[in-house]
Amino acid sequence: FSRTVLERRKGSRLRTAQQKGGLDMNGLFALIKSRVSVLAYVAVFDSTLIISTGLKISPILFIISTIAVYFISLVNYTLSDLLDVEEDKINNPGRPLASGAVSKRVALLFIATLLAFVLILGYFINFKFDLLLIFSFILSLIYSGPRIRAKSRWWSKLAIAGLGAFIDPFTVSSITGLSISVLLMSIIYMLWGLFTLNVGDVLDYEGDKKTGVMTFAVTYGKDQAIKLLKAILMAQLITEITLAMCVNFLDFIYIAFSGFLFVYFFKGLLKLESSADQRAIGKRLKKMTRISMVILQLVTLSLLI
């Protein structure tokens, strides 16, 4: 009985907070905590910066730029959740905004506050750095925004999402200048981003179809979407080998791990293609893609050895 009373009181406090434009503290923590996607975003930037400078970078500059990239990634993911609330109620009902744990007003305040910090931190680096981070925010707005809503058409969805992933490591060029390593690592992250996106589209097929989001999977079918994923995997492997040859001729550790990832995910796609339970396999692939991206960046540092 006492447990039921406590649950009712908790629910009442949550509803009252939402009505006042407030939020449950657990909801706030859900917005702040690092999802694997955010960690992958930061890991790619940091490894690109370290590779491009050969470990010769000011610790202060490294810390400031990392925090700025972390904040902008949180902004972009929160903005996506804010603009995709209705779809998430079908596809991802546990997210803070979709579940009602966080109000739209609080999410907007959270975004505005972090954006202000991003601009301040970027000021201590350079103007180009700030511009590239703000450009990534604009891409997020174009991606899910109600008027343009690039994600509602598969071709614009892939283009904007790919460009958004490309910009993350490419932002390093504002600090180090453009180099072949920055360009190749930007392409690699873009391909991994497109891979994750299309796996998610296969997962969200039913919800996207109901809400009118014309992803590649909805437009051409799941089978064609899986074929596209295989092509992206092949392009990733080729680009990763090219990076190893350009930065440190045929680095064994990096190439071995890249080959392992290719085999692992290709086998996963074969299971996704033949299994009746595509959602369970797709979720595992999507999660492992993000984890692999973090690990890959650590392995990338073997290029310096």
GITA-V468480 format. One record per residue. SS is DSSP state (hx for helix, st for strand, lp for the rest). PHI is phi in whole degrees, -180 to 180 (none if undefined). PSI is psi as a letter, one per 20 degrees, with the letter a starting at -180 (* if undefined). Layout:
ss={SS SS}
phi={PHI PHI}
psi={PSI PSI}
This chain:
ss={lp hx hx hx hx hx hx hx hx hx hx hx hx hx hx hx hx hx hx lp lp lp st lp hx hx hx hx hx hx hx hx lp lp lp hx hx hx hx hx hx hx hx hx hx hx hx hx hx hx hx hx hx lp lp lp lp lp hx hx hx hx hx hx hx hx hx hx hx hx hx hx hx hx hx hx hx hx hx hx hx hx hx lp hx hx hx hx hx hx hx lp lp lp lp hx hx hx hx lp lp st lp hx hx hx hx hx hx hx hx hx hx hx hx hx hx hx hx hx hx hx hx lp lp lp hx hx hx hx hx hx hx hx hx hx hx hx hx hx hx hx hx hx lp lp lp lp lp hx hx hx st hx hx hx hx hx hx hx hx hx hx hx hx hx hx hx hx hx lp lp hx hx hx hx lp lp lp hx hx hx hx hx hx hx hx hx hx hx hx hx hx hx hx hx hx hx hx hx hx hx hx lp hx hx hx hx hx hx hx lp lp st lp hx hx hx hx hx lp hx hx hx hx hx hx hx hx hx hx hx hx hx hx hx hx hx hx hx hx hx hx hx hx hx hx lp lp lp lp hx hx hx hx hx hx hx hx hx hx hx hx hx hx hx hx hx hx hx hx hx hx hx lp lp lp hx hx hx hx hx hx hx hx hx hx hx hx hx hx hx hx hx hx hx hx hx hx hx hx hx hx hx lp}
phi={none -62 -65 -63 -63 -63 -64 -66 -65 -63 -64 -65 -63 -65 -65 -64 -63 -66 -64 -87 82 -92 -158 -74 -63 -64 -67 -63 -62 -64 -74 -81 -61 -79 -76 -60 -60 -68 -63 -64 -59 -70 -61 -65 -62 -63 -67 -65 -65 -68 -62 -70 -101 61 70 -96 -141 -63 -56 -65 -61 -62 -66 -62 -67 -65 -62 -62 -67 -62 -64 -68 -69 -64 -60 -64 -72 -68 -62 -60 -64 -65 -83 -115 -56 -64 -68 -67 -63 -95 -86 -139 -66 -85 -68 -53 -76 -65 -81 91 -69 -128 -82 -64 -63 -67 -62 -65 -64 -61 -64 -63 -65 -67 -61 -63 -64 -60 -64 -66 -65 -63 -60 -82 -105 -170 -66 -64 -60 -60 -61 -67 -68 -67 -63 -65 -66 -62 -62 -64 -66 -66 -62 -116 -58 -64 -84 -86 43 -58 -71 -78 -127 -61 -70 -75 -63 -65 -65 -71 -65 -64 -65 -62 -69 -64 -64 -56 -69 -66 -59 -59 -61 -71 -102 -105 90 -75 -144 -65 -68 -63 -64 -68 -69 -67 -66 -61 -68 -61 -67 -65 -63 -66 -63 -60 -60 -73 -63 -62 -67 -67 -63 -93 -52 -66 -65 -65 -65 -69 -93 80 -86 -89 -75 -61 -65 -69 -72 -113 99 -65 -62 -68 -65 -69 -64 -63 -62 -65 -65 -65 -59 -64 -63 -60 -60 -62 -67 -66 -66 -61 -62 -61 -72 -79 -87 -150 -43 49 -62 -66 -61 -64 -65 -62 -69 -61 -65 -61 -61 -60 -65 -60 -74 -66 -63 -62 -67 -63 -68 -62 -71 -103 -84 -79 -94 -69 -66 -64 -67 -62 -63 -65 -64 -64 -65 -68 -62 -69 -64 -64 -65 -66 -65 -60 -68 -69 -67 -57 -66 -66 -64 -85 -71}
psi={g h g g g g h g g g h g h g h g g h h j j b q q h h g g h h h h q o r h g g h g g g h g g g h g g g g h i k j m q p h g g g g g h g g g h g g h h g g g h h g g h g i k g g h h h g h m i i q g g h i j h p q h g h g g g g g g g h h g h g g g g h h i f r h h g g g h g h h h g h h h g h g i q h g g m h i i p h g h g h g g g g h g h h h f h h h h h i g i r p r h g g g g h g g g h g g h g h g g g h g h h g g j g g g h g h j k o m r h g g g i q h g h h h h g h g h g g g h g g g h h h g g h h h g o o l o g g g g g h g h g g g g g h g h h h h g h h i q h m h g g g g g g g g g h g g g h h g h h h g h h i i h i *}
